[in-house]
Amino acid sequence: MLSGMIRKYIYLFGIWSINKQIFINYDFLLKSQFEEIEIIKDYQLKKLKELVDNAYNKSTYYREKFDKHSFHPNDLTSLNDLQRIPFLTKEDILNNINRIQISNLHEKLVYSETSGSTGKPIIFYRNKDWDAWHRASVFRGYSWHGIRPWEKNGYFWGYNFSIKKRSKVALLDYLQNQFRIFSYNTSELKRFIGKLKKAKYLEGYSSAIYEVAKMINENNIDTSQFNLEMIKGTSEKIFDKYQEEVQQAFGKKMISEYGAAEAGIIAFECPQGNMHINMETVIIEEINSEIIVTNLVSKSFPIIRYKLGDYVVIDQDTKCKCGMKHFIIKEIMGRVGKVIYGLMHQYPSLTLYYVFKNLAMEQKLILNYQAIQRNKGVIVISIEQNINENEKNLLIKEAEKYFKNDLTLVIEVGIDLSVHSKKKVDFISEIGI
């Protein structure tokens, strides 16, 4: 057994050997986090000018795009001028990966890819400074909750590795003082729960954390010996039912880290429960409730006005008690673009968010669900809980407020919604597949 001090120095030496810039960027973030918003905006404009100039001069895709829309980096004199640049979509990226990628930065490049949970993955390379900002942003979020990254932690990520790759991952996990599981069978989950007694924090897929909490609650496992100071869900939406189970199991809520491989760390939740935007590294716009992301540190693969695909609510007015002035993402409501087909009309999949949110707020009925549509006019709602007929009727009546008689709900109860190979999403459409 290595002592905590030895663990600390092994971890810090590893970070230093990988990328010294992480420490520099982390120190900057700690100093900037309480700055006034106008100072932060001035810094954003400076970084935006650098990003746009670099994209225009070194990326074939952006030079042609800017020229086509009569935009030049010199036209960028305020943050409002960013709106002159056309949106970037995932389809744009997939069709132009090699033309977007910039390799001649005299910096080491780091392989990266998106999960591919919403389609084909994006494979690209981050420059070393971008990677440093990403890690430093995560470390700052940890610091808000009193967490030091070298402390023992449980990790839900990448459990479907090959046997050969598992050995390499196991060594890296050991050096980082973390442990994970590679399958979600009952015996392995129980072993994982046992290890949590010595952990300071738990992080990873929010659905996986929910499954652990659910097992603890169902088996009346004593968690009084646990010393978890932070439970962080990422990569997936955190449903209300997740929070209910996690609170019951661990006595604290699951906090949220919001981001994407190509967009970077977008927001991190503070101890007051507010998700502060990582304004030093991203500019966020909310247009028709859709989030638009500009990654200010993405020099090797510029991400400028990217339609990430989520519905959000941004709050620029709330004064958080934590002292930070950074804008807040008040809510992440779901994925953009998916359509529910009625017999006569179409509805955004976001409609389901309001149906189940209203049930939770007005009827105190918190459900974990997944909706699947295979035929127009019919949607199958799989509910994890064994709800009664009265509760089913409450769900049907709430849905009728939005869909009227245009959509039939087939409600299945007592369904196991645990995820084994991909992220959990609230709506799946198989129409046209």
C-alpha positions in Angstrom: 0.0 0.0 0.0 1.4 3.4 -1.0 0.9 6.3 1.4 -1.1 9.3 0.4 2.0 11.5 0.1 3.7 9.0 -2.2 0.5 8.8 -4.3 0.4 12.5 -4.6 4.0 12.8 -5.9 3.5 9.9 -8.3 0.5 11.6 -9.7 2.0 15.1 -9.9 5.2 13.7 -11.5 3.1 11.9 -14.1 1.2 15.1 -14.9 4.4 17.1 -15.1 6.0 14.6 -17.4 3.0 14.5 -19.7 2.3 18.2 -19.9 3.8 20.9 -17.7 1.4 23.4 -19.1 -1.4 21.9 -17.1 0.0 23.4 -13.8 0.3 26.8 -15.5 -3.2 26.8 -16.8 -4.6 25.5 -13.5 -3.0 28.4 -11.6 -4.5 30.8 -14.1 -8.0 29.4 -13.7 -7.8 29.6 -9.9 -6.9 33.3 -10.2 -9.4 34.2 -12.8 -12.5 32.4 -11.3 -13.5 35.4 -9.2 -12.9 38.1 -11.8 -15.6 40.5 -12.8 -17.5 39.5 -15.9 -16.2 42.3 -18.0 -12.6 41.3 -17.4 -13.5 37.8 -18.4 -15.2 39.0 -21.6 -12.1 41.0 -22.5 -10.0 37.9 -22.1 -12.5 36.0 -24.2 -12.3 38.5 -27.0 -8.5 38.3 -26.9 -8.5 34.5 -27.2 -11.3 34.6 -29.8 -9.2 36.8 -32.1 -6.2 34.4 -31.7 -8.5 31.4 -32.5 -10.1 33.0 -35.6 -6.9 34.4 -37.0 -5.2 31.0 -36.6 -8.2 29.2 -38.2 -8.2 31.6 -41.2 -4.5 31.3 -41.8 -4.0 27.6 -41.2 -7.2 25.8 -41.9 -8.3 25.4 -45.5 -11.9 24.8 -44.4 -12.2 28.0 -42.4 -10.4 30.2 -45.0 -12.9 29.2 -47.6 -15.8 29.5 -45.2 -14.9 33.0 -44.1 -14.1 34.2 -47.6 -17.5 32.8 -48.8 -19.3 34.8 -46.2 -17.2 38.0 -46.6 -15.7 37.7 -43.1 -12.1 38.4 -42.2 -10.4 38.1 -38.8 -9.8 41.8 -38.8 -13.6 42.3 -38.7 -13.7 40.9 -35.2 -13.7 43.9 -32.9 -16.2 42.7 -30.2 -17.8 39.4 -29.0 -21.0 40.4 -30.9 -19.0 40.1 -34.2 -18.8 36.3 -33.6 -22.4 36.1 -34.8 -21.2 37.0 -38.3 -19.6 33.6 -38.6 -21.9 30.8 -39.9 -22.7 27.8 -37.6 -20.6 24.7 -37.6 -22.4 21.4 -37.6 -21.3 17.8 -36.9 -22.0 17.0 -40.5 -19.7 19.9 -41.5 -16.9 18.4 -39.3 -17.4 14.8 -40.6 -17.3 16.0 -44.2 -14.2 18.2 -43.7 -12.1 16.7 -41.0 -8.8 16.8 -42.9 -9.5 20.4 -44.1 -10.3 21.6 -40.5 -7.3 19.8 -38.8 -4.2 22.0 -38.4 -1.0 20.1 -37.8 1.8 22.7 -38.3 1.6 24.3 -34.9 5.0 23.1 -33.6 3.1 21.4 -30.8 2.7 17.8 -29.9 -0.8 16.6 -30.9 -3.0 14.3 -28.8 -5.3 11.8 -30.4 -9.0 12.4 -29.5 -12.4 11.1 -30.5 -16.0 11.6 -29.7 -18.1 8.8 -28.3 -20.2 8.3 -31.4 -23.3 7.9 -29.3 -25.3 10.1 -31.6 -23.8 8.7 -34.8 -20.4 8.4 -36.4 -17.6 9.5 -34.1 -15.3 12.4 -34.8 -11.6 11.6 -34.8 -9.2 14.5 -34.5 -6.0 15.7 -32.8 -5.8 18.3 -29.9 -2.7 20.4 -29.5 -0.9 20.1 -26.2 -2.1 23.4 -24.8 -5.7 22.5 -25.6 -5.2 19.3 -23.7 -3.7 21.2 -20.8 -6.7 23.6 -20.6 -9.0 20.6 -20.6 -7.3 18.9 -17.7 -6.8 22.1 -15.8 -10.5 22.9 -16.1 -11.4 19.6 -14.6 -9.0 20.0 -11.8 -10.4 23.5 -11.0 -13.9 21.9 -10.8 -12.5 19.3 -8.4 -11.0 22.0 -6.2 -14.5 23.6 -5.6 -15.5 20.4 -3.9 -12.3 19.9 -1.9 -11.0 17.1 -4.1 -7.4 16.5 -5.0 -7.1 14.5 -8.2 -4.6 12.0 -6.8 -7.0 10.8 -4.1 -8.5 7.3 -4.5 -11.5 7.3 -6.8 -14.0 5.1 -8.5 -14.3 5.5 -12.3 -17.0 4.4 -14.7 -15.6 4.7 -18.2 -14.4 2.5 -21.0 -15.5 -0.8 -19.5 -15.7 -2.6 -22.8 -11.9 -2.8 -23.5 -10.2 -5.9 -24.9 -8.3 -8.1 -22.5 -5.0 -6.8 -23.8 -6.0 -3.2 -23.4 -7.4 -3.9 -19.9 -3.9 -4.7 -18.6 -2.6 -1.3 -19.8 -5.6 0.5 -18.5 -5.3 -1.3 -15.1 -1.7 0.0 -14.8 -2.7 3.5 -15.6 -5.6 3.3 -13.1 -3.1 2.1 -10.4 -0.8 5.0 -11.1 -3.8 7.4 -10.9 -5.1 5.8 -7.7 -8.4 4.9 -9.4 -10.4 1.8 -9.9 -13.1 0.9 -12.4 -15.2 -2.1 -13.5 -15.3 -3.7 -17.0 -18.7 -5.2 -16.8 -21.9 -4.4 -14.9 -22.7 -7.9 -13.6 -23.8 -8.2 -10.0 -20.7 -9.7 -8.5 -18.4 -7.1 -10.1 -20.7 -4.3 -9.0 -20.5 -5.6 -5.4 -16.7 -5.6 -5.5 -16.7 -2.1 -6.8 -19.0 -0.9 -4.0 -16.7 -2.5 -1.5 -13.8 -0.5 -2.9 -15.8 2.7 -2.6 -15.3 2.6 1.2 -11.7 3.9 0.7 -12.5 6.4 -2.1 -12.8 10.2 -1.9 -14.8 10.6 -5.1 -16.8 8.7 -7.7 -17.2 9.9 -11.3 -18.2 8.7 -14.8 -21.4 7.9 -16.7 -24.3 9.2 -14.7 -26.4 6.1 -15.6 -23.6 3.8 -14.2 -23.5 5.8 -11.0 -27.2 5.5 -10.7 -27.0 1.7 -11.1 -24.5 1.5 -8.2 -26.7 3.7 -6.0 -29.8 1.5 -6.9 -27.9 -1.7 -5.9 -26.9 -0.1 -2.6 -30.5 0.9 -1.9 -32.0 -2.4 -2.9 -29.6 -4.4 -0.8 -29.7 -2.1 2.2 -25.9 -1.8 2.1 -24.5 0.2 4.9 -22.7 3.3 3.5 -21.9 5.0 6.8 -18.3 4.0 6.3 -18.1 5.8 3.0 -16.2 9.0 2.8 -17.1 10.3 -0.7 -16.7 14.0 -0.9 -17.8 14.3 -4.6 -20.0 12.2 -6.9 -19.7 13.5 -10.4 -21.8 12.5 -13.4 -20.7 13.3 -16.9 -21.3 12.4 -20.6 -25.0 11.8 -20.1 -28.1 13.7 -18.9 -28.7 13.4 -15.1 -32.3 12.4 -14.7 -34.3 13.4 -11.6 -34.6 9.7 -10.6 -30.8 9.4 -10.6 -30.6 12.1 -8.0 -33.2 10.5 -5.8 -31.3 7.2 -5.7 -27.9 8.8 -5.3 -29.1 11.0 -2.5 -30.6 8.0 -0.7 -27.4 5.9 -1.2 -24.7 8.4 -0.4 -26.4 11.2 1.4 -25.4 13.7 -1.3 -26.4 14.7 -4.8 -24.6 13.9 -8.0 -22.9 17.0 -9.4 -22.6 17.6 -13.1 -19.7 18.2 -15.5 -20.9 19.2 -18.9 -18.7 19.1 -22.0 -17.7 17.1 -25.1 -14.5 15.9 -26.6 -14.5 18.4 -29.4 -16.1 21.3 -27.4 -14.0 20.9 -24.2 -15.2 21.4 -20.7 -18.3 23.7 -21.0 -19.5 23.9 -17.4 -18.9 22.5 -13.9 -21.2 22.5 -11.0 -20.2 24.4 -7.9 -21.1 23.5 -4.2 -24.1 25.8 -4.5 -25.6 23.7 -7.2 -25.0 26.1 -10.1 -23.3 24.9 -13.3 -20.8 27.7 -14.1 -19.7 28.1 -17.7 -15.9 27.6 -18.2 -15.7 31.1 -19.7 -11.9 31.1 -20.0 -12.0 28.4 -22.6 -15.5 28.6 -24.2 -18.0 31.1 -25.5 -21.5 29.9 -25.2 -24.5 31.2 -27.2 -28.1 30.2 -26.7 -30.1 30.5 -29.9 -33.7 29.2 -29.9 -32.8 27.2 -26.7 -30.0 25.5 -28.6 -26.4 25.7 -27.3 -23.8 27.1 -29.7 -20.2 26.5 -28.6 -16.9 28.2 -29.5 -13.9 26.4 -28.0 -11.3 29.2 -27.4 -8.4 26.9 -27.0 -9.0 24.5 -30.0 -6.1 25.8 -32.2 -5.3 22.4 -33.8 -9.0 21.6 -34.7 -10.9 24.9 -34.5 -14.4 24.6 -33.1 -16.2 27.9 -33.9 -19.9 28.4 -33.4 -20.5 24.7 -33.1 -24.1 23.3 -32.9 -23.4 20.7 -30.2 -26.9 19.4 -30.3 -28.4 20.1 -26.8 -31.2 22.2 -25.6 -30.2 24.4 -22.7 -31.2 27.4 -20.5 -28.4 29.9 -19.8 -28.6 32.3 -16.9 -26.5 35.5 -17.0 -28.2 37.2 -14.1 -28.0 34.9 -11.0 -25.4 36.0 -8.4 -24.1 32.7 -7.1 -23.2 32.5 -3.4 -19.9 30.8 -4.3 -18.6 34.2 -5.5 -18.0 33.4 -9.1 -19.4 35.7 -11.7 -19.3 33.2 -14.6 -22.6 32.7 -16.4 -24.6 29.6 -15.4 -26.2 26.8 -17.4 -29.5 26.5 -15.6 -30.7 23.4 -17.3 -29.7 20.9 -20.0 -33.0 19.7 -21.4 -32.2 17.1 -24.0 -31.0 16.5 -27.6 -31.8 18.8 -30.5 -33.1 17.5 -33.8 -34.9 14.3 -32.9 -38.5 14.2 -33.9 -41.5 12.4 -32.5 -44.0 11.5 -35.3 -47.7 11.6 -34.5 -50.3 10.5 -37.0 -50.8 14.0 -38.4 -48.1 16.2 -36.8 -44.4 16.2 -35.7 -43.1 17.1 -32.2 -39.6 17.8 -30.9 -38.3 15.0 -28.6 -37.8 17.8 -26.0 -41.6 17.5 -25.5 -40.9 14.4 -23.4 -38.7 16.4 -21.1 -41.7 18.6 -20.2 -44.0 15.7 -19.8 -41.8 14.0 -17.2 -40.6 17.2 -15.6 -44.2 18.3 -15.0 -45.0 14.9 -13.4 -42.1 15.3 -11.1 -42.9 18.9 -10.2 -46.7 18.8 -10.0 -47.4 15.2 -9.0 -44.2 14.3 -7.2 -43.9 11.3 -9.5 -40.3 10.9 -10.4 -39.7 8.3 -13.1 -36.7 6.9 -14.9 -37.8 6.3 -18.5 -36.7 5.7 -22.1 -39.0 6.3 -25.1 -38.7 4.4 -28.3 -40.7 5.1 -31.5 -40.8 2.4 -34.2 -44.0 3.5 -36.0 -45.7 6.9 -36.6 -48.5 7.6 -34.1 -47.2 5.2 -31.5 -44.5 5.6 -28.9 -43.3 3.0 -26.3 -42.5 4.4 -22.9 -40.4 2.0 -20.8 -40.6 2.8 -17.1 -38.1 1.4 -14.7 -40.5 1.6 -11.7 -43.5 -0.6 -11.2 -46.1 2.2 -11.3 -49.8 1.5 -10.7 -52.8 2.2 -13.0 -53.4 5.6 -11.4 -49.8 6.7 -12.0 -50.0 5.4 -15.6 -53.1 7.6 -16.1 -51.3 10.6 -14.7 -48.6 10.0 -17.3 -51.1 9.6 -20.1 -53.0 12.7 -19.2 -49.8 14.8 -19.0 -48.8 13.5 -22.5 -52.2 14.3 -23.9 -51.7 18.0 -23.0 -49.0 18.1 -25.7 -49.9 15.3 -28.2 -53.7 15.3 -27.9 -55.1 12.3 -29.8 -52.3 12.3 -32.3 -50.0 9.9 -30.4 -50.7 6.6 -28.6 -48.6 5.8 -25.6 -47.7 2.1 -24.9 -46.4 2.1 -21.3 -44.2 -0.8 -20.1 -43.3 -0.9 -16.4 -40.7 -2.6 -14.4 -38.2 -2.5 -17.3 -34.4 -2.8 -16.7 -32.9 0.4 -18.3 -29.3 -0.3 -17.3 -26.8 0.5 -20.0 -24.1 -1.9 -20.9 -22.5 -0.6 -24.1 -23.5 3.0 -24.8 -24.8 6.2 -23.2 -28.4 6.3 -22.0 -30.6 8.6 -24.0 -34.2 9.4 -23.2 -35.6 9.0 -26.8 -34.7 6.6 -29.6 -36.3 6.8 -33.0 -36.2 3.8 -35.2 -38.3 5.3 -38.0 -36.4 5.3 -41.2 -33.6 3.1 -39.9 
